[in-house]
Amino acid sequence: MVDKARDPVFDSVWLAERKPSSAQASPLSREAIVTAAVEALDVDGLAALSMRKLATRLGVAPMSLYWHVPTKDAVLELAMDEVFGEIGAPDLDRAWTDEVRKLMGQVRLLFQRHPWLPQVLGSYPNIGPNAVALAESMITVLSGTGLPVVEVSRASSTVISFVVGFAASEVRWAEETTAPRRPDQEWTAALVERYRERFPLFTAQFDLPELWEADAQFDYGLDCVIAGVETRTGQPRR
């Protein structure tokens, strides 16, 4: 689990000076540790990760990890940024609206591939080089709107906040409704039965399967956010 006692603002692996490995260290590297951590998190989840299990996965003694990473928190922070490296660079020759959709679609897929990410993202400052590269890409793309710098920054934050919120909720919903004890159809049927008379408009949505298509819902929400940015530019919608 994440160590709640740490300072989430100042205690960051990215703000600490990286110490050179000691000559006594094993042939292990920080990069190998992070790669193994991501693999373990993808398979077993956040709760199952420990330095001892990570060492076993790598075939080394647990204490050898600490020559390269100071704490489990550091491993998690490094793993978080590692997966953000999966997001590609934007094509600045394309319309900014298309590139925003492409980048944000990649962010959503990132959460689906790494369902532990929402828990870690909420516990550590997301200031690693890959995460900052994404922020730089978004600001660069949105600079093509012609908006002032302050509005570009706000637009970028707004778009990313929507996508991260949607993706995190989507991952959590998938975990809840696909669990053996709560299959999706049984879960929704129980909800409708409980609330149909009291909340008829809400429960009526469950009779419209198209409203529950995640891809369509994501595209609609992102289109609405992009449309809002476009109104600030005075440009017609694409």
NUVODO-356207 format. One record per atom (N, C-alpha, C, O, CB): x, y, z; residue in three letters. Coordinates in steps of 0.2 Angstrom, whole numbers, plus 5000, padded with zeros to 4 digits. Glycine has a CB too. Example, Ala and Ser with C-alpha at 12.3 -4.5 7.8 and 13.67 -1.06 7.14 Angstrom:
<pts>
506649725039ala 506249785039ala 506649845039ala 507149835042ala 505749785045ala 506449895035ser 506849955036ser 506450005039ser 506750065040ser 507049975029ser 
</pts>
This chain:
<pts>
500449945000met 500050005000met 500450065000met 501050065002met 499550005006met 500150124998val 500550184998val 500650215005val 500250205009val 500150234994val 501250235006asp 501450265013asp 501150335014asp 501350375011asp 502150265014asp 500650335018lys 500250395019lys 500650445023lys 500450505024lys 499550385022lys 501150425027ala 501550465031ala 502050515027ala 502250565030ala 501950425036ala 502150495021arg 502650535017arg 502350605015arg 501750615015arg 502950495011arg 502850655014asp 502650715012asp 502450715004asp 502950705000asp 503150775013asp 501850715002pro 501750714995pro 501950764990pro 501950764984pro 500950704994pro 502150824993val 502450874989val 503150874988val 503450884983val 502150944993val 503550874994phe 504250884994phe 504650814993phe 505250814991phe 504450924999phe 504350764995asp 504650694995asp 504550664989asp 504150614988asp 504450655001asp 504950684984ser 504850654977ser 505550624975ser 506050664976ser 504550704972ser 505550574972val 506150544969val 506450584963val 507050584962val 506050474966val 506050624960trp 506250674955trp 506550734957trp 506950764954trp 505650684950trp 506450754964leu 506750804967leu 507350794971leu 507750834973leu 506250844971leu 507550724971ala 508150704975ala 508750694971ala 508650674965ala 507950644979ala 509250704973glu 509950694969glu 510050614969glu 510050584974glu 510550724972glu 510050594963arg 510250524962arg 510950504964arg 511350534961arg 510050504955arg 510950464969lys 511650444971lys 511950384966lys 511550344964lys 511650414978lys 512550394965pro 512850334961pro 512850274965pro 512950264971pro 513650354959pro 512750214961ser 512750154964ser 513450134967ser 513950154964ser 512550094959ser 513450104973ser 514050084976ser 514350024972ser 514049984969ser 513950064983ser 515050024973ala 515349964970ala 515149894973ala 515249844970ala 516149974971ala 514849904979gln 514649834982gln 513949814979gln 513749754981gln 514549844989gln 513649854975ala 512949834973ala 513049784968ala 513549764965ala 512649894969ala 512449744967ser 512449694962ser 512349724955ser 512349784954ser 511849644963ser 512449684950pro 512349704943pro 511649734941pro 511549754936pro 512549654938pro 511249734946leu 510549764945leu 510549834944leu 511049874945leu 510149754952leu 510049864940ser 509949934939ser 509349954941ser 508849924942ser 510049944931ser 509250024941arg 508650054943arg 508150044938arg 507550024939arg 508750134944arg 508350044931glu 507850034926glu 507549954926glu 506949954925glu 508250044919glu 507949914928ala 507749844928ala 507249834934ala 506749794933ala 508349794929ala 507349864939ile 506949864945ile 506249894943ile 505749874945ile 507249904951ile 506249954940val 505649984938val 505249944933val 504649934933val 505750054935val 505549914928thr 505249874923thr 504949814927thr 504349794925thr 505749844918thr 505249784931ala 504949724935ala 504349754939ala 503849714940ala 505449694939ala 504449804942ala 503849834946ala 503249844942ala 502749834944ala 504049904950ala 503349874936val 502749884932val 502449814930val 501849814930val 502949924925val 502849764928glu 502549704927glu 502149674933glu 501649644932glu 503149654925glu 502449674939ala 502149654944ala 501449684946ala 500949654948ala 502649654951ala 501549754945leu 500849794947leu 500349774942leu 499749774944leu 501049864946leu 500549764935asp 500049744930asp 499749684932asp 499149674931asp 500349744923asp 500149634934val 499849564935val 499449554942val 498949534942val 500449514935val 499849584947asp 499549574954asp 499249634958asp 498849624963asp 500149544958asp 499349694955gly 499049754958gly 499449784963gly 499949754965gly 498349734961gly 499249844965leu 499649884970leu 499749854977leu 500249854980leu 499349954971leu 499149824979ala 499149794986ala 499649734987ala 499949724992ala 498449774988ala 499849704982ala 500249644982ala 500949664981ala 501449614983ala 500049594977ala 501149724979leu 501849734978leu 502249754985leu 501949784989leu 501849804974leu 502749714985ser 503249734991ser 503949724988ser 504049694983ser 503149674997ser 504449754992met 505149754990met 505349684990met 505749664986met 505549794995met 505149644995arg 505349574995arg 505149534989arg 505449494986arg 505049535002arg 504449544987lys 504249504981lys 504549534975lys 504649494970lys 503449514981lys 504649594975leu 505049624969leu 505749594968leu 505949574963leu 505049704969leu 506049584974ala 506749554974ala 506749484971ala 507149464967ala 507049564981ala 506249444974thr 506149374972thr 505949374964thr 506249334961thr 505549344975thr 505649424962arg 505449424954arg 506149434950arg 506149404945arg 504949484953arg 506549474953leu 507149494950leu 507749444951leu 508249444948leu 507449564952leu 507649394956gly 508149344958gly 508649374962gly 509249354961gly 508349314952gly 508549424966val 509049454970val 508849454977val 508249444979val 509249524967val 509349474981ala 509149484988ala 508849554989ala 508949604986ala 509849484993ala 508349554994pro 507949614995pro 508349674996pro 508249734993pro 507449605000pro 508849675000met 509249735002met 509649754996met 509849814996met 509749715007met 509749714991ser 510149744985ser 509749794981ser 510049834977ser 510249684980ser 509049794982leu 508649844978leu 508849914981leu 508849964977leu 507949834980leu 509049924987tyr 509149984990tyr 509750024988tyr 509850074990tyr 509049974998tyr 510149984984trp 510750014981trp 510550064976trp 510850104974trp 511249964979trp 509950054973his 509650084967his 509050124968his 508950174965his 509550034962his 508650104973val 508050144974val 507950154982val 508050104986val 507350114972val 507850214985pro 507850214992pro 507250184996pro 507350165001pro 507850294994pro 506650184993thr 506050164996thr 505550124991thr 505650134985thr 505750215000thr 505050094994lys 504550074989lys 504150134986lys 503950124981lys 504050024994lys 504050184990asp 503750244987asp 504150264981asp 503850284976asp 503750304992asp 504750264981ala 505150284975ala 505050244969ala 504950264964ala 505950284977ala 504950174971val 504850124965val 504150144962val 504150144956val 504850054968val 503650154966leu 503050174964leu 503050234959leu 502650244954leu 502550174969leu 503350284962glu 503450354958glu 503750344952glu 503550364946glu 503750404962glu 504250304952leu 504650284945leu 504250244941leu 504250254935leu 505350244947leu 503850194943ala 503450154939ala 502850194936ala 502750184930ala 503150094943ala 502650244940met 502050284937met 502350324931met 502050324926met 501850334942met 502950354932asp 503150394926asp 503450344920asp 503350364914asp 503750434928asp 503650284922glu 503850244917glu 503250224912glu 503350224906glu 504050174920glu 502650214914val 502150204910val 501850264906val 501650254900val 501550174914val 501950324908phe 501850384905phe 502250384898phe 502150424894phe 501850444909phe 502850354899gly 503250354893gly 502950314887gly 503250314881gly 503950324895gly 502450274888glu 502050244882glu 501750294878glu 501450274872glu 501650194885glu 501650354880ile 501250404876ile 501650434871ile 502250454872ile 500950454880ile 501450434864gly 501850454859gly 501850534858gly 501550564862gly 501650424852gly 502350554854ala 502350634853ala 501850654848ala 501650614844ala 503050644850ala 501650714849pro 501150744844pro 501350754837pro 501950764836pro 500750804847pro 500950754832asp 501050774825asp 500850844825asp 500250864824asp 500750724820asp 501250894825leu 501150964825leu 500850994818leu 500651044817leu 501651004827leu 500950944813asp 500650964806asp 499850954806asp 499550974801asp 501050924801asp 499650914811arg 498850904811arg 498550954815arg 498850994818arg 498750834813arg 497850954814ala 497451004817ala 497550994825ala 497550934827ala 496651004815ala 497451044829trp 497551034836trp 497050994839trp 497150954844trp 497551104839trp 496450994836thr 495850964839thr 496050884838thr 495850844842thr 495250974835thr 496250864832asp 496450794831asp 496950774836asp 496950714838asp 496650784824asp 497450814837glu 498050794841glu 497850784848glu 498050744852glu 498650844840glu 497450834850val 497150824857val 496750754858val 496850724863val 496650884859val 496350744853arg 495950674854arg 496450624854arg 496350574857arg 495550674848arg 496950624850lys 497450564849lys 497850564856lys 497950504859lys 497950574844lys 498150614858leu 498450614865leu 498050584871leu 498250544874leu 498750674866leu 497450614871met 497050594877met 496750524876met 496650494881met 496450644877met 496650504870gly 496450434869gly 497050384871gly 496850334874gly 496350414861gly 497650404870gln 498250364873gln 498250364880gln 498350314883gln 498850394870gln 498050424883val 498050424891val 497550374893val 497650334898val 497850494893val 496950374890arg 496450324892arg 496650254892arg 496550214896arg 495750344888arg 496950234886leu 497150174885leu 497750154890leu 497750094893leu 497450164878leu 498150204892leu 498650194897leu 498350164904leu 498550124907leu 499050254899leu 497750204906phe 497450174912phe 497150104912phe 497150074916phe 496850224914phe 496950094906gln 496650024905gln 497149974905gln 497049914908gln 496250024898gln 497749984902arg 498349934902arg 498649934909arg 498849874911arg 498849954898arg 498549984913his 498849984920his 498350004925his 498450064927his 499550034920his 497949964927pro 497349984931pro 497550004938pro 497150034942pro 496849934932pro 498149994940trp 498450024947trp 498650094947trp 498750124952trp 499049984949trp 498650124941leu 498850194940leu 498450244944leu 498750284947leu 498850204932leu 497750244944pro 497450294947pro 497550294955pro 497650354957pro 496650274947pro 497750244958gln 497850244965gln 498550274966gln 498650314971gln 497850174968gln 499050264962val 499750284963val 499750364961val 500050404964val 500250254958val 499350374955leu 499350444953leu 499050494958leu 499250554958leu 498850454947leu 498550474962gly 498350514967gly 498750524974gly 498550554978gly 497650494969gly 499250484974ser 499750484980ser 500450514979ser 500750524984ser 499750414982ser 500550524973tyr 501250554972tyr 501250614967tyr 500750614963tyr 501750494969tyr 501750654967pro 501750714962pro 501950684956pro 502450654955pro 502250764965pro 501550704951asn 501650674944asn 502150714940asn 501950754935asn 500950664940asn 502750714942ile 503250764939ile 503850734936ile 504350764935ile 503450814945ile 503750674934gly 504350634931gly 504350664924gly 503950694921gly 504250564931gly 504950644920pro 505050674914pro 504550654909pro 504350694904pro 505750654911pro 504250594909asn 503750564904asn 503150604905asn 502750624900asn 503750494905asn 502950614911ala 502350654913ala 502350724911ala 501950754908ala 502150644920ala 502950754912val 503050824910val 503050824902val 502850874900val 503750854913val 503350774899ala 503350774892ala 502650774889ala 502450814884ala 503750714889ala 502150744892leu 501450744890leu 501150814891leu 500850834887leu 501050694894leu 501350844897ala 501050914898ala 501350964893ala 501051004890ala 501250934905ala 502050954891glu 502350994886glu 501950984879glu 501851034876glu 503050974886glu 501850924878ser 501450904871ser 500850944871ser 500650974866ser 501450834870ser 500450934877met 499750964877met 499851044876met 499451074872met 499350944883met 500251074879ile 500351144879ile 500551164872ile 500351214869ile 500851174884ile 501051124869thr 501251144862thr 500651134857thr 500551184853thr 501851094860thr 500251084858val 499751074853val 499251124854val 498951154849val 499351004854val 499051144860leu 498551194861leu 498751264860leu 498351314859leu 498251184869leu 499451274860ser 499651334857ser 499451354850ser 499451414848ser 500451344858ser 499251304847gly 499051314840gly 498351344839gly 498151354834gly 499051244836gly 498051344845thr 497351384845thr 497451454845thr 496951484843thr 496951364852thr 497951484846gly 498051554846gly 497851584852gly 497851654853gly 497651584840gly 497651544857leu 497451574864leu 498051604868leu 498651584866leu 497051524868leu 497951654872pro 498451674877pro 498751614881pro 498451564882pro 498251734881pro 499351624883val 499751574887val 499351554893val 499351494894val 500451604889val 499051594896val 498651574902val 498051534900val 497951484904val 498451634906val 497751544895glu 497151504893glu 497351444890glu 497051394891glu 496751544888glu 497951444887val 498251374884val 498351334890val 498151274890val 498851384880val 498651354896ser 498751314902ser 498151294905ser 498051234907ser 499151354907ser 497651334905arg 497051314908arg 496651264904arg 496351214907arg 496551374909arg 496651274897ala 496351224893ala 496651154894ala 496351104894ala 496351254886ala 497351154894ser 497651094895ser 497451054901ser 497350994901ser 498451104894ser 497451094906ser 497251064913ser 496551044913ser 496450984916ser 497351114918ser 496151074910thr 495451054909thr 495350994905thr 494950944908thr 495051114906thr 495650984900val 495650924896val 495850864899val 495550814899val 495950934889val 496450874902ile 496850824905ile 496450794911ile 496350734913ile 497550834907ile 496150844915ser 495750824921ser 495150784919ser 494950744923ser 495550894925ser 494750804914phe 494250764911phe 494450694910phe 494150644912phe 493850794905phe 494950684906val 495150624903val 495450574909val 495250524910val 495750624898val 495850604914val 496050564919val 495450544924val 495450494926val 496550604923val 495050594925gly 494450574929gly 494050524926gly 493750474929gly 494050634930gly 493850524919phe 493550474916phe 493850404916phe 493550354918phe 493350494909phe 494550404914ala 494850344914ala 494950314921ala 494850254921ala 495550354911ala 495050354926ala 495050324933ala 494450294935ala 494350234938ala 495250374938ala 493850324934ser 493250304935ser 493050234931ser 492750194934ser 492650354934ser 493250234925glu 493150184921glu 493550114923glu 493250064923glu 493350194913glu 494150124925val 494550074928val 494150044935val 494149984936val 495250094930val 493950094939arg 493650074945arg 493050034944arg 492849984947arg 493550134950arg 492650064939trp 491950034938trp 492049954935trp 491749914937trp 491550074932trp 492549954931ala 492749884928ala 492949834933ala 492749774933ala 493249894923ala 493349864938glu 493549814944glu 492949794948glu 492849734950glu 494049854948glu 492449844949glu 491849824953glu 491449774950glu 491149734953glu 491549884955glu 491249794943thr 490749754940thr 490949694937thr 490549654935thr 490449804935thr 491549684936thr 491849614934thr 492049564939thr 492249514938thr 492349624929thr 492049594945ala 492149544951ala 491649484951ala 491049504949ala 492149584957ala 491849424953pro 491449374953pro 490849384957pro 490249354955pro 491749314955pro 490849414962arg 490249424967arg 489749484964arg 489249484967arg 490549444974arg 490049514959arg 489549574957arg 489549574949arg 489749624946arg 489749644960arg 489349524946pro 489249534938pro 488849594936pro 488449614940pro 488949464935pro 489049624931asp 488749684928asp 488049684928asp 487649724930asp 489049704922asp 487749634925gln 486949624924gln 486649624930gln 486149654931gln 486849574919gln 486849584935glu 486549574941glu 486549644945glu 486149664949glu 486849524946glu 487149674945trp 487249744948trp 486749794946trp 486449824950trp 487949764947trp 486749804939thr 486249854937thr 485549834938thr 485149884939thr 486449864929thr 485349774937ala 484649754938ala 484449764946ala 483949794947ala 484549674937ala 484949754950ala 484749774957ala 484649844958ala 484249864962ala 485249744962ala 485049884955leu 485049954956leu 484349984953leu 484050024956leu 485649994952leu 484149954947val 483549984944val 482949964948val 482550004949val 483549954937val 482949904951glu 482449874955glu 482349924961glu 481749934963glu 482449804957glu 482849944964arg 482849984970arg 482650054969arg 482250074973arg 483549984973arg 482750084963tyr 482650154962tyr 482150174957tyr 482050234956tyr 483350184961tyr 481850124953arg 481450144948arg 480950194949arg 480850244946arg 481250084944arg 480550184955glu 479950224956glu 480250294959glu 479950344957glu 479550194961glu 480750294963arg 480950354966arg 481350404961arg 481350464961arg 481450344972arg 481750364956phe 482150404952phe 482050374945phe 482450344942phe 482950404953phe 481450394942pro 481250364935pro 481750384929pro 481850344925pro 480550384934pro 481950444929leu 482350464924leu 483050434924leu 483350414919leu 482450544924leu 483350434930phe 483950404931phe 483950324929phe 484350304925phe 484250404938phe 483450294931thr 483450214930thr 483250204923thr 483450154920thr 482950184935thr 482850244920ala 482650234913ala 483350234908ala 483250204903ala 482250294910ala 483850264910gln 484450254906gln 484750184905gln 485050174900gln 485050304910gln 484550144910phe 484750074910phe 484450034904phe 484649984903phe 484750044916phe 483850064902asp 483550034896asp 483750054889asp 483550034884asp 482750044897asp 484350094889leu 484650124883leu 485350104883leu 485750134885leu 484550204883leu 485450044880pro 486150014880pro 486650064877pro 487250064879pro 486149944877pro 486450104872glu 486950144869glu 487250194874glu 487850224872glu 486650174863glu 486850214879leu 487150264884leu 487750234888leu 488050274891leu 486550284888leu 487750164888trp 488250134892trp 488850104888trp 489250064891trp 487950084896trp 488950134882glu 489550114878glu 490050164880glu 490050224879glu 489350114870glu 490650134883ala 491150174886ala 491450214881ala 491650274882ala 491650134889ala 491650184875asp 491950224870asp 491550284867asp 491850344867asp 492150184864asp 490950274866ala 490550334864ala 490450384869ala 490450444868ala 489850304862ala 490450364876gln 490350414881gln 490950454882gln 490950514883gln 490250374888gln 491550424881phe 492250454881phe 492250504876phe 492450564877phe 492750404881phe 492150484870asp 492150524864asp 491750584864asp 491850644863asp 492050484857asp 491150574867tyr 490650634868tyr 490850684873tyr 490850744872tyr 489950604870tyr 491150654879gly 491350704884gly 491950744881gly 492050804882gly 491550664890gly 492450704878leu 493050744875leu 492850794870leu 493150844870leu 493550694873leu 492350774866asp 492150824861asp 491850884864asp 491950944862asp 491650794856asp 491450874869cys 491150934873cys 491750974876cys 491651044875cys 490750914878cys 492250944879val 492750984881val 493151024876val 493351084877val 493250944885val 493250994871ile 493651024865ile 493251084862ile 493451134860ile 493850974859ile 492551064861ala 492151114859ala 492151184863ala 492051234861ala 491351094858ala 492151164870gly 492251224874gly 492851264873gly 492851324874gly 492151204882gly 493451234872val 494051264870val 493951304864val 494151364863val 494651214870val 493651274859glu 493551304853glu 493151374853glu 493251424849glu 493251264848glu 492651374858thr 492251434858thr 492651494861thr 492551554859thr 491651424863thr 493251474864arg 493651524867arg 494151554861arg 494351614862arg 494151504872arg 494151514856thr 494651544850thr 494251574845thr 494551614841thr 494951484847thr 493551574845gly 493151604840gly 493251564833gly 492951584828gly 493351674839gly 493551504833gln 493551464827gln 492951414826gln 492751394831gln 494251424827gln 492751404820pro 492251354819pro 492451284821pro 493051264821pro 491951354812pro 491951244823arg 492151174825arg 492351134819arg 492151144813arg 491551144828arg 492851084820arg 493051044815arg 492750974816arg 492850924812arg 493851034815arg 
</pts>
